[in-house]
Amino acid sequence: MSKITDFTPMLQKILTEMCKRVGADPTIIDFQKDHWFWDYTWTEKQQKEFHTWMSDYLWKNKKEIDHLASFPSLTKRSQKAVDELVDEFISNYGWKCTYK
């Protein structure tokens, strides 16, 4: 998958929101490129705000969690489980972060 349109609508929404936070155009990013997420940088504040947004989005759309979770049969739908999933997503695919 190299284009944003190659992903599920849910993942498109998440990646588009992530791009919006750093002024990136998701339609020109090659998501198949190694370390595509190193092309932009966000602040710790931007990262925390995105975390809050994504966590809220997944909490309100719990059925979407299975599209991201390593274990789709995840039975815990607690806020803590959602936050841990978002932490994992950001750790794997979040932009480089500047800590100040």
N, C-alpha and C positions, 0 to 999 in steps of 0.2 A: 504494500500500500504506500503510494508515494504522494497522492493528492488528498486534500481534505475530503473531497467527495467520495473517496474510496472507503471511508469509515462509516460506521453506523450513525444515524442521526444524533443519538445521544453523545457519542464521542466527538462528533463534529461540533456540537454545542459547547462541550467542555474545552476543546482545543481552540475554538474561535474566541471564547471568553478569555482563555489564557493569553492568546495573541493580542487581543484588544488591550489588555493591561499593560503591554509593553510597546504598543503601536505597531505591531507586526501584521502583515497581510497574510492570513492563513492560506490564501489561494496561490501564493507563490512559494510557500515553504515545501521543500522536498522532504516529506516525513520518512522516506526510506533511507535518506542519507545518514551515515553514521554520525551520531552525536548532534543531530539537528537542533536539539534543545540547548546547545552551547552557543547558538548564533545570537542570542539575546540575553540581556541581563535585567533582573528586576531587583528591587530593594526588598529588604526583609518585610517592610510594611506591605508592599504589593503582594508578596508571597502569602502573608498572613490573611490579607483581604481576599485573595483568591481561594485560599483554604476555606475560609468562612463561606464564600459563595458556593464552592463545589460541595462542601458538606451539607449546606442547606438544600442545594439542588438535589443531591442524592437522597437526602432524608425525605424530601417531598415526593420523590419519584423512586421509591424503594425498589420497584421492579427493575430499575436500571442498574442496580448494584451488580446483578448477575453478569452484566456485560463487562464489568471491570474486575470483579473478584476472581482471585486465583482459584477459589473453591466455590463454584456457583451454587453448591448446595448449602452454603453458609446460612445457618439457621438464625444466628444472632442478628437481629436488626436493631441493635441498640445504637444510640448516638456515638458511643465509644467505638463500636465496630466500624461505623461509617467514618469517623475521624481517622481511625487507623488506616482504612482503605485510602482515604485522601492523602494521608502522610506518605503512604507507599507510592501512590501515583506521582506526587510531587517529587519524591526522592528519585524516582526513575525517569521522569519526563519533564520536571519543572525546569524553568530557565536557570541559568547561573544566578546566584544570589550574592548581593553585596550586603554584608552585615556591618551596620554602623551603630 
